[in-house]
C-alpha cells in the first residue's frame, strides 16, 4: 500500500497533472490517499512526482 500526499499547489500545474491529481482524489495541499501499489498508481505518481510525497504503508 502507498500513501500519496499532495505537497505543492496545482495552480501552475499542466492540465494533465491537474487531471491526474483529481483522478487520485487530491484537491488541496495536504490531501492524502492510501491506494494499492500497482502499475496504474506508479504511472500517476510519475506524472505528479514533483508535487506529491509517497510513503509505504503497512496494514
Helices and strands as residue ranges (DSSP letters): E 2-6, H 15-24, E 32-35, H 39-47, E 52-56
